[in-house]
Amino acid sequence: MAEKRDKLDFERNWQEKLSRAVESAAGEGIRDLVLQGGEGLTQETGTTEKITWTCGALDLLAENTDEGTQREILTSCACRYPIEDLQDVKEAYQSSGNLDLAVEMLQVKFERFMRETLELEEELIAKINSLGWGLAGRRDGNTIIATKIPKSGFLVDYFNQTDPEEKRRLYCHCPRVRDGVGLEPALPEIYCYCGAGFYQGIWEEILGEPVRVEVLESVMSGGDTCKIAIHLPR
């Protein structure tokens, strides 16, 4: 039972990913420096304590690595779309070289998710599609612009909410950010590259090549949405 709880503990899982990523990109010495003091943190730890530690860890990372390395590390900490659910898109793209087909197939998966898993009304699905939100994003030449949907469990509440700060809280998928809206200290903006890594993982799996992601907008920095550019290899 304890092992099962550990697997579901977002804080511990995130720190384990951070530890592996820092060691891979910057070495054991920087890993030990950055992770110090976080050993006892769990999902049950108070929000302020978790955010304060995370800010300190990312400050230490910034002092000892360049921005490119920091982005590499944080994208490696992302939650991942199930690889097995991308194999049909990967096969279709690699046999055809057709990016638009890959985008269309991701959109079909996303609409099925909204209907069958979230059980959303058709009117709301149409609204989300009109905004260009979701898994597939929109292709602009050699770049995919992806805008996250609000956190699934809060999606309906998000659209019914009128308070801008509360809407941002309901929107974010990350519990560390969501629980810390309006609190001090505020997480540095580069933290959102963790969320960008979700899309990086999708497109690297489909293309079989590295891609570069860029955070264009995030609710953590006061934006209305979280918008990510996925720059595809030419």
ChimeraX commands (.cxc) that place a marker at each C-alpha (Angstrom):
marker #1 position 0.00,0.00,0.00 radius 0.5
marker #1 position 2.83,2.41,0.87 radius 0.5
marker #1 position 4.51,1.65,-2.46 radius 0.5
marker #1 position 1.27,2.45,-4.30 radius 0.5
marker #1 position 0.95,5.77,-2.46 radius 0.5
marker #1 position 4.54,6.65,-3.41 radius 0.5
marker #1 position 3.78,6.05,-7.10 radius 0.5
marker #1 position 0.83,8.44,-6.85 radius 0.5
marker #1 position 2.78,11.09,-4.92 radius 0.5
marker #1 position 3.30,13.91,-7.40 radius 0.5
marker #1 position 5.97,15.64,-5.30 radius 0.5
marker #1 position 8.17,12.57,-4.87 radius 0.5
marker #1 position 7.78,11.53,-8.49 radius 0.5
marker #1 position 8.65,15.02,-9.72 radius 0.5
marker #1 position 11.76,15.19,-7.54 radius 0.5
marker #1 position 12.89,11.79,-8.80 radius 0.5
marker #1 position 12.59,13.02,-12.38 radius 0.5
marker #1 position 14.37,16.25,-11.47 radius 0.5
marker #1 position 17.19,14.31,-9.83 radius 0.5
marker #1 position 17.74,12.11,-12.91 radius 0.5
marker #1 position 17.55,15.07,-15.28 radius 0.5
marker #1 position 20.00,17.24,-13.34 radius 0.5
marker #1 position 22.49,14.38,-13.02 radius 0.5
marker #1 position 22.24,13.61,-16.75 radius 0.5
marker #1 position 22.63,17.23,-17.85 radius 0.5
marker #1 position 24.93,18.69,-15.18 radius 0.5
marker #1 position 26.50,15.87,-13.14 radius 0.5
marker #1 position 26.16,14.38,-9.67 radius 0.5
marker #1 position 27.67,17.37,-7.86 radius 0.5
marker #1 position 25.09,19.83,-9.21 radius 0.5
marker #1 position 22.36,17.26,-8.63 radius 0.5
marker #1 position 23.25,16.95,-4.94 radius 0.5
marker #1 position 23.45,20.73,-4.59 radius 0.5
marker #1 position 20.08,21.37,-6.23 radius 0.5
marker #1 position 18.19,18.55,-4.49 radius 0.5
marker #1 position 19.47,19.28,-0.98 radius 0.5
marker #1 position 16.72,19.88,1.56 radius 0.5
marker #1 position 13.98,18.32,-0.54 radius 0.5
marker #1 position 14.35,14.75,0.68 radius 0.5
marker #1 position 11.41,14.86,3.07 radius 0.5
marker #1 position 8.91,16.64,0.85 radius 0.5
marker #1 position 5.80,14.72,-0.16 radius 0.5
marker #1 position 2.41,15.48,-1.61 radius 0.5
marker #1 position 1.18,16.09,1.94 radius 0.5
marker #1 position 3.78,18.81,2.62 radius 0.5
marker #1 position 2.37,22.32,2.89 radius 0.5
marker #1 position 2.17,24.32,-0.34 radius 0.5
marker #1 position 4.33,27.22,0.86 radius 0.5
marker #1 position 7.09,24.85,1.99 radius 0.5
marker #1 position 7.08,22.99,-1.34 radius 0.5
marker #1 position 7.13,26.17,-3.41 radius 0.5
marker #1 position 9.84,27.78,-1.27 radius 0.5
marker #1 position 12.04,24.71,-1.71 radius 0.5
marker #1 position 11.35,24.56,-5.46 radius 0.5
marker #1 position 12.25,28.24,-5.89 radius 0.5
marker #1 position 15.52,27.67,-4.03 radius 0.5
marker #1 position 16.33,24.57,-6.08 radius 0.5
marker #1 position 15.71,26.38,-9.37 radius 0.5
marker #1 position 17.78,29.36,-8.18 radius 0.5
marker #1 position 20.68,27.00,-7.49 radius 0.5
marker #1 position 20.17,25.43,-10.90 radius 0.5
marker #1 position 20.26,28.87,-12.52 radius 0.5
marker #1 position 23.48,29.75,-10.69 radius 0.5
marker #1 position 25.24,26.61,-11.89 radius 0.5
marker #1 position 23.88,25.99,-15.41 radius 0.5
marker #1 position 22.94,28.01,-18.47 radius 0.5
marker #1 position 19.35,28.64,-19.55 radius 0.5
marker #1 position 19.44,25.99,-22.27 radius 0.5
marker #1 position 20.45,23.34,-19.74 radius 0.5
marker #1 position 17.74,24.48,-17.34 radius 0.5
marker #1 position 15.12,24.10,-20.07 radius 0.5
marker #1 position 16.47,20.67,-20.96 radius 0.5
marker #1 position 16.24,19.58,-17.33 radius 0.5
marker #1 position 12.73,20.90,-16.74 radius 0.5
marker #1 position 11.26,19.48,-19.94 radius 0.5
marker #1 position 12.58,16.09,-18.75 radius 0.5
marker #1 position 10.42,16.42,-15.62 radius 0.5
marker #1 position 7.14,16.62,-17.56 radius 0.5
marker #1 position 4.19,14.31,-17.30 radius 0.5
marker #1 position 4.08,12.25,-20.51 radius 0.5
marker #1 position 1.37,11.31,-22.95 radius 0.5
marker #1 position 1.18,7.48,-23.16 radius 0.5
marker #1 position 3.68,6.39,-25.83 radius 0.5
marker #1 position 1.59,3.38,-26.79 radius 0.5
marker #1 position -1.28,5.70,-27.78 radius 0.5
marker #1 position 0.97,7.54,-30.25 radius 0.5
marker #1 position 2.13,4.57,-32.28 radius 0.5
marker #1 position -0.59,4.84,-34.93 radius 0.5
marker #1 position 0.25,8.53,-35.46 radius 0.5
marker #1 position 3.97,7.75,-35.55 radius 0.5
marker #1 position 3.51,5.00,-38.14 radius 0.5
marker #1 position 1.24,7.16,-40.29 radius 0.5
marker #1 position 3.68,10.07,-40.24 radius 0.5
marker #1 position 6.81,8.02,-40.84 radius 0.5
marker #1 position 5.24,6.22,-43.79 radius 0.5
marker #1 position 3.83,9.39,-45.37 radius 0.5
marker #1 position 5.93,12.31,-44.12 radius 0.5
marker #1 position 2.66,14.21,-43.80 radius 0.5
marker #1 position 2.66,16.54,-40.77 radius 0.5
marker #1 position -0.91,17.65,-41.37 radius 0.5
marker #1 position -2.05,14.03,-41.15 radius 0.5
marker #1 position -0.29,13.67,-37.79 radius 0.5
marker #1 position -2.00,16.81,-36.49 radius 0.5
marker #1 position -5.38,15.57,-37.71 radius 0.5
marker #1 position -4.92,12.20,-36.02 radius 0.5
marker #1 position -4.01,13.87,-32.72 radius 0.5
marker #1 position -7.12,16.04,-33.02 radius 0.5
marker #1 position -9.29,12.94,-33.48 radius 0.5
marker #1 position -7.77,11.44,-30.32 radius 0.5
marker #1 position -8.40,14.67,-28.43 radius 0.5
marker #1 position -12.03,14.92,-29.49 radius 0.5
marker #1 position -12.59,11.28,-28.53 radius 0.5
marker #1 position -11.06,12.03,-25.12 radius 0.5
marker #1 position -13.44,14.97,-24.62 radius 0.5
marker #1 position -16.49,12.91,-25.61 radius 0.5
marker #1 position -15.76,9.51,-24.11 radius 0.5
marker #1 position -13.54,10.25,-21.10 radius 0.5
marker #1 position -14.59,13.74,-20.04 radius 0.5
marker #1 position -18.17,13.29,-21.34 radius 0.5
marker #1 position -18.42,16.93,-22.34 radius 0.5
marker #1 position -21.45,18.40,-24.06 radius 0.5
marker #1 position -21.07,18.95,-27.80 radius 0.5
marker #1 position -21.45,22.70,-27.36 radius 0.5
marker #1 position -18.45,22.84,-25.03 radius 0.5
marker #1 position -16.41,20.58,-27.33 radius 0.5
marker #1 position -17.15,22.92,-30.23 radius 0.5
marker #1 position -16.08,25.91,-28.12 radius 0.5
marker #1 position -12.77,24.28,-27.15 radius 0.5
marker #1 position -12.13,23.34,-30.79 radius 0.5
marker #1 position -12.86,26.89,-31.93 radius 0.5
marker #1 position -10.24,28.18,-29.50 radius 0.5
marker #1 position -7.65,25.79,-30.92 radius 0.5
marker #1 position -6.96,24.26,-27.52 radius 0.5
marker #1 position -5.86,20.72,-26.89 radius 0.5
marker #1 position -3.52,17.91,-27.81 radius 0.5
marker #1 position -3.05,18.58,-31.53 radius 0.5
marker #1 position -2.40,22.29,-31.64 radius 0.5
marker #1 position -2.32,24.22,-34.89 radius 0.5
marker #1 position 0.41,24.01,-37.47 radius 0.5
marker #1 position 2.09,27.22,-38.60 radius 0.5
marker #1 position 4.70,26.17,-41.13 radius 0.5
marker #1 position 7.41,24.29,-39.29 radius 0.5
marker #1 position 5.96,25.09,-35.87 radius 0.5
marker #1 position 3.06,23.64,-33.92 radius 0.5
marker #1 position 1.33,26.09,-31.58 radius 0.5
marker #1 position -0.33,24.12,-28.80 radius 0.5
marker #1 position -2.59,25.64,-26.14 radius 0.5
marker #1 position -3.39,23.49,-23.13 radius 0.5
marker #1 position -6.97,22.94,-22.04 radius 0.5
marker #1 position -7.86,23.73,-18.42 radius 0.5
marker #1 position -7.25,20.93,-15.94 radius 0.5
marker #1 position -9.73,18.21,-16.91 radius 0.5
marker #1 position -11.38,17.89,-13.51 radius 0.5
marker #1 position -12.00,21.64,-13.35 radius 0.5
marker #1 position -12.82,22.28,-17.00 radius 0.5
marker #1 position -16.54,23.00,-16.60 radius 0.5
marker #1 position -15.91,25.11,-13.48 radius 0.5
marker #1 position -13.28,27.06,-15.42 radius 0.5
marker #1 position -15.76,28.18,-18.05 radius 0.5
marker #1 position -18.30,29.13,-15.38 radius 0.5
marker #1 position -15.76,31.12,-13.35 radius 0.5
marker #1 position -15.53,34.91,-13.74 radius 0.5
marker #1 position -12.68,35.79,-11.36 radius 0.5
marker #1 position -9.42,35.99,-13.42 radius 0.5
marker #1 position -7.14,34.67,-10.66 radius 0.5
marker #1 position -9.46,31.78,-9.87 radius 0.5
marker #1 position -9.69,30.96,-13.59 radius 0.5
marker #1 position -5.89,30.74,-13.73 radius 0.5
marker #1 position -5.89,28.42,-10.73 radius 0.5
marker #1 position -8.50,26.14,-12.29 radius 0.5
marker #1 position -6.63,26.17,-15.61 radius 0.5
marker #1 position -3.21,24.93,-14.54 radius 0.5
marker #1 position -2.48,21.19,-14.65 radius 0.5
marker #1 position 0.41,21.37,-12.14 radius 0.5
marker #1 position -0.63,21.02,-8.48 radius 0.5
marker #1 position 2.43,22.97,-7.35 radius 0.5
marker #1 position 1.38,25.97,-9.45 radius 0.5
marker #1 position -2.36,25.54,-8.93 radius 0.5
marker #1 position -2.14,25.44,-5.13 radius 0.5
marker #1 position 0.28,28.37,-5.08 radius 0.5
marker #1 position -1.67,30.95,-7.09 radius 0.5
marker #1 position -1.39,34.28,-5.27 radius 0.5
marker #1 position 1.18,33.00,-2.76 radius 0.5
marker #1 position 4.76,34.12,-2.23 radius 0.5
marker #1 position 7.36,33.23,-3.26 radius 0.5
marker #1 position 6.27,32.83,-6.87 radius 0.5
marker #1 position 7.85,30.11,-8.98 radius 0.5
marker #1 position 10.21,31.37,-11.71 radius 0.5
marker #1 position 8.75,31.45,-15.21 radius 0.5
marker #1 position 11.22,28.84,-16.47 radius 0.5
marker #1 position 9.40,26.27,-14.32 radius 0.5
marker #1 position 6.71,26.10,-17.02 radius 0.5
marker #1 position 9.15,24.30,-19.32 radius 0.5
marker #1 position 8.14,21.27,-17.30 radius 0.5
marker #1 position 4.67,21.60,-18.84 radius 0.5
marker #1 position 6.18,22.27,-22.26 radius 0.5
marker #1 position 7.94,18.91,-22.04 radius 0.5
marker #1 position 4.55,17.20,-22.41 radius 0.5
marker #1 position 4.36,18.37,-26.02 radius 0.5
marker #1 position 8.06,17.81,-26.64 radius 0.5
marker #1 position 7.60,14.15,-25.71 radius 0.5
marker #1 position 4.65,13.76,-28.08 radius 0.5
marker #1 position 6.38,15.20,-31.13 radius 0.5
marker #1 position 9.74,13.55,-30.52 radius 0.5
marker #1 position 7.96,10.20,-30.38 radius 0.5
marker #1 position 6.04,10.87,-33.60 radius 0.5
marker #1 position 8.97,12.29,-35.57 radius 0.5
marker #1 position 11.75,10.18,-34.10 radius 0.5
marker #1 position 13.86,13.33,-33.84 radius 0.5
marker #1 position 14.57,16.01,-31.20 radius 0.5
marker #1 position 12.30,19.06,-31.20 radius 0.5
marker #1 position 12.64,22.40,-29.42 radius 0.5
marker #1 position 9.82,23.79,-27.30 radius 0.5
marker #1 position 9.22,27.39,-26.28 radius 0.5
marker #1 position 6.80,28.73,-23.67 radius 0.5
marker #1 position 4.92,31.59,-25.31 radius 0.5
marker #1 position 2.42,32.26,-22.53 radius 0.5
marker #1 position 1.53,30.76,-19.15 radius 0.5
marker #1 position -1.08,31.39,-16.50 radius 0.5
marker #1 position 1.67,31.34,-13.87 radius 0.5
marker #1 position 3.13,34.52,-15.37 radius 0.5
marker #1 position -0.28,36.18,-15.65 radius 0.5
marker #1 position -1.41,34.92,-19.06 radius 0.5
marker #1 position -4.89,33.66,-19.81 radius 0.5
marker #1 position -3.65,30.33,-21.19 radius 0.5
marker #1 position -0.56,28.15,-21.40 radius 0.5
marker #1 position 0.67,28.31,-24.98 radius 0.5
marker #1 position 3.62,26.29,-26.24 radius 0.5
marker #1 position 5.50,26.48,-29.56 radius 0.5
marker #1 position 6.92,23.19,-30.78 radius 0.5
marker #1 position 9.66,23.96,-33.30 radius 0.5
marker #1 position 10.01,20.96,-35.59 radius 0.5
marker #1 position 13.26,19.98,-37.33 radius 0.5
marker #1 position 13.40,21.20,-40.93 radius 0.5
marker link #1:1,2 radius 0.2
marker link #1:2,3 radius 0.2
marker link #1:3,4 radius 0.2
marker link #1:4,5 radius 0.2
marker link #1:5,6 radius 0.2
marker link #1:6,7 radius 0.2
marker link #1:7,8 radius 0.2
marker link #1:8,9 radius 0.2
marker link #1:9,10 radius 0.2
marker link #1:10,11 radius 0.2
marker link #1:11,12 radius 0.2
marker link #1:12,13 radius 0.2
marker link #1:13,14 radius 0.2
marker link #1:14,15 radius 0.2
marker link #1:15,16 radius 0.2
marker link #1:16,17 radius 0.2
marker link #1:17,18 radius 0.2
marker link #1:18,19 radius 0.2
marker link #1:19,20 radius 0.2
marker link #1:20,21 radius 0.2
marker link #1:21,22 radius 0.2
marker link #1:22,23 radius 0.2
marker link #1:23,24 radius 0.2
marker link #1:24,25 radius 0.2
marker link #1:25,26 radius 0.2
marker link #1:26,27 radius 0.2
marker link #1:27,28 radius 0.2
marker link #1:28,29 radius 0.2
marker link #1:29,30 radius 0.2
marker link #1:30,31 radius 0.2
marker link #1:31,32 radius 0.2
marker link #1:32,33 radius 0.2
marker link #1:33,34 radius 0.2
marker link #1:34,35 radius 0.2
marker link #1:35,36 radius 0.2
marker link #1:36,37 radius 0.2
marker link #1:37,38 radius 0.2
marker link #1:38,39 radius 0.2
marker link #1:39,40 radius 0.2
marker link #1:40,41 radius 0.2
marker link #1:41,42 radius 0.2
marker link #1:42,43 radius 0.2
marker link #1:43,44 radius 0.2
marker link #1:44,45 radius 0.2
marker link #1:45,46 radius 0.2
marker link #1:46,47 radius 0.2
marker link #1:47,48 radius 0.2
marker link #1:48,49 radius 0.2
marker link #1:49,50 radius 0.2
marker link #1:50,51 radius 0.2
marker link #1:51,52 radius 0.2
marker link #1:52,53 radius 0.2
marker link #1:53,54 radius 0.2
marker link #1:54,55 radius 0.2
marker link #1:55,56 radius 0.2
marker link #1:56,57 radius 0.2
marker link #1:57,58 radius 0.2
marker link #1:58,59 radius 0.2
marker link #1:59,60 radius 0.2
marker link #1:60,61 radius 0.2
marker link #1:61,62 radius 0.2
marker link #1:62,63 radius 0.2
marker link #1:63,64 radius 0.2
marker link #1:64,65 radius 0.2
marker link #1:65,66 radius 0.2
marker link #1:66,67 radius 0.2
marker link #1:67,68 radius 0.2
marker link #1:68,69 radius 0.2
marker link #1:69,70 radius 0.2
marker link #1:70,71 radius 0.2
marker link #1:71,72 radius 0.2
marker link #1:72,73 radius 0.2
marker link #1:73,74 radius 0.2
marker link #1:74,75 radius 0.2
marker link #1:75,76 radius 0.2
marker link #1:76,77 radius 0.2
marker link #1:77,78 radius 0.2
marker link #1:78,79 radius 0.2
marker link #1:79,80 radius 0.2
marker link #1:80,81 radius 0.2
marker link #1:81,82 radius 0.2
marker link #1:82,83 radius 0.2
marker link #1:83,84 radius 0.2
marker link #1:84,85 radius 0.2
marker link #1:85,86 radius 0.2
marker link #1:86,87 radius 0.2
marker link #1:87,88 radius 0.2
marker link #1:88,89 radius 0.2
marker link #1:89,90 radius 0.2
marker link #1:90,91 radius 0.2
marker link #1:91,92 radius 0.2
marker link #1:92,93 radius 0.2
marker link #1:93,94 radius 0.2
marker link #1:94,95 radius 0.2
marker link #1:95,96 radius 0.2
marker link #1:96,97 radius 0.2
marker link #1:97,98 radius 0.2
marker link #1:98,99 radius 0.2
marker link #1:99,100 radius 0.2
marker link #1:100,101 radius 0.2
marker link #1:101,102 radius 0.2
marker link #1:102,103 radius 0.2
marker link #1:103,104 radius 0.2
marker link #1:104,105 radius 0.2
marker link #1:105,106 radius 0.2
marker link #1:106,107 radius 0.2
marker link #1:107,108 radius 0.2
marker link #1:108,109 radius 0.2
marker link #1:109,110 radius 0.2
marker link #1:110,111 radius 0.2
marker link #1:111,112 radius 0.2
marker link #1:112,113 radius 0.2
marker link #1:113,114 radius 0.2
marker link #1:114,115 radius 0.2
marker link #1:115,116 radius 0.2
marker link #1:116,117 radius 0.2
marker link #1:117,118 radius 0.2
marker link #1:118,119 radius 0.2
marker link #1:119,120 radius 0.2
marker link #1:120,121 radius 0.2
marker link #1:121,122 radius 0.2
marker link #1:122,123 radius 0.2
marker link #1:123,124 radius 0.2
marker link #1:124,125 radius 0.2
marker link #1:125,126 radius 0.2
marker link #1:126,127 radius 0.2
marker link #1:127,128 radius 0.2
marker link #1:128,129 radius 0.2
marker link #1:129,130 radius 0.2
marker link #1:130,131 radius 0.2
marker link #1:131,132 radius 0.2
marker link #1:132,133 radius 0.2
marker link #1:133,134 radius 0.2
marker link #1:134,135 radius 0.2
marker link #1:135,136 radius 0.2
marker link #1:136,137 radius 0.2
marker link #1:137,138 radius 0.2
marker link #1:138,139 radius 0.2
marker link #1:139,140 radius 0.2
marker link #1:140,141 radius 0.2
marker link #1:141,142 radius 0.2
marker link #1:142,143 radius 0.2
marker link #1:143,144 radius 0.2
marker link #1:144,145 radius 0.2
marker link #1:145,146 radius 0.2
marker link #1:146,147 radius 0.2
marker link #1:147,148 radius 0.2
marker link #1:148,149 radius 0.2
marker link #1:149,150 radius 0.2
marker link #1:150,151 radius 0.2
marker link #1:151,152 radius 0.2
marker link #1:152,153 radius 0.2
marker link #1:153,154 radius 0.2
marker link #1:154,155 radius 0.2
marker link #1:155,156 radius 0.2
marker link #1:156,157 radius 0.2
marker link #1:157,158 radius 0.2
marker link #1:158,159 radius 0.2
marker link #1:159,160 radius 0.2
marker link #1:160,161 radius 0.2
marker link #1:161,162 radius 0.2
marker link #1:162,163 radius 0.2
marker link #1:163,164 radius 0.2
marker link #1:164,165 radius 0.2
marker link #1:165,166 radius 0.2
marker link #1:166,167 radius 0.2
marker link #1:167,168 radius 0.2
marker link #1:168,169 radius 0.2
marker link #1:169,170 radius 0.2
marker link #1:170,171 radius 0.2
marker link #1:171,172 radius 0.2
marker link #1:172,173 radius 0.2
marker link #1:173,174 radius 0.2
marker link #1:174,175 radius 0.2
marker link #1:175,176 radius 0.2
marker link #1:176,177 radius 0.2
marker link #1:177,178 radius 0.2
marker link #1:178,179 radius 0.2
marker link #1:179,180 radius 0.2
marker link #1:180,181 radius 0.2
marker link #1:181,182 radius 0.2
marker link #1:182,183 radius 0.2
marker link #1:183,184 radius 0.2
marker link #1:184,185 radius 0.2
marker link #1:185,186 radius 0.2
marker link #1:186,187 radius 0.2
marker link #1:187,188 radius 0.2
marker link #1:188,189 radius 0.2
marker link #1:189,190 radius 0.2
marker link #1:190,191 radius 0.2
marker link #1:191,192 radius 0.2
marker link #1:192,193 radius 0.2
marker link #1:193,194 radius 0.2
marker link #1:194,195 radius 0.2
marker link #1:195,196 radius 0.2
marker link #1:196,197 radius 0.2
marker link #1:197,198 radius 0.2
marker link #1:198,199 radius 0.2
marker link #1:199,200 radius 0.2
marker link #1:200,201 radius 0.2
marker link #1:201,202 radius 0.2
marker link #1:202,203 radius 0.2
marker link #1:203,204 radius 0.2
marker link #1:204,205 radius 0.2
marker link #1:205,206 radius 0.2
marker link #1:206,207 radius 0.2
marker link #1:207,208 radius 0.2
marker link #1:208,209 radius 0.2
marker link #1:209,210 radius 0.2
marker link #1:210,211 radius 0.2
marker link #1:211,212 radius 0.2
marker link #1:212,213 radius 0.2
marker link #1:213,214 radius 0.2
marker link #1:214,215 radius 0.2
marker link #1:215,216 radius 0.2
marker link #1:216,217 radius 0.2
marker link #1:217,218 radius 0.2
marker link #1:218,219 radius 0.2
marker link #1:219,220 radius 0.2
marker link #1:220,221 radius 0.2
marker link #1:221,222 radius 0.2
marker link #1:222,223 radius 0.2
marker link #1:223,224 radius 0.2
marker link #1:224,225 radius 0.2
marker link #1:225,226 radius 0.2
marker link #1:226,227 radius 0.2
marker link #1:227,228 radius 0.2
marker link #1:228,229 radius 0.2
marker link #1:229,230 radius 0.2
marker link #1:230,231 radius 0.2
marker link #1:231,232 radius 0.2
marker link #1:232,233 radius 0.2
marker link #1:233,234 radius 0.2
view
